[in-house]
């Protein structure tokens, strides 16, 4: 099972995620977001020993200049949440970055959009509003493609993750459900979620 936590702060949240073996650590670059970071904050990421964790720059229609100045050399993945076309994904990959492409899902027809992004290393199925805490429609979860390349976002918490695993999901992306204050991650919630994931993993291996 894989986990990405999004909307992290470089000074506050990185070490606890590394210590808890979170697979992907997401940092938001979107001016409308309360979790938006600046370049000075990015510099703080260089002090960490990432161990098995990887860093993700979460963006919306990023420019070449932004990618060159901010993303390259600091992040392993770039997450694309805008209207990026398949050709743009390949352009970005040519820089050496791996790509997570978000697919916004309102109904079943939207799911098939992922097929246009065959080159993306990871496909993230999300609700339409970026960073809005909308729950992913339960009736559509079972219709998503399965496998380590496909992640799910949308009001995932320790209260519903077990049911989602039963529906075949094994890659989760969380943000606001791990906060008690907007834009500030609750470290106890992170630890409790990881305990839940570890418990599910142990039970499934018995």
Secondary structure, 3 states (H helix, E strand, C coil): CEEEECCCCCCCCHHHHHHCCCCEEEEECCCCCCCCCCHHHHHHHHHCCCCCCEEEEEECCCCHHHHHHHHCCCCCEEEECCCCCHHHHHHHHCCCCEEEEEEECCCHHHHHHHHHCCCCCEEEEECCCCCCCCCCCHHHHCCCCCCCCEEEECCCCCCCHHHHHHCCCCEEEECHHHEEECCEECHHHHHHHHHHHHHHHHHHCC
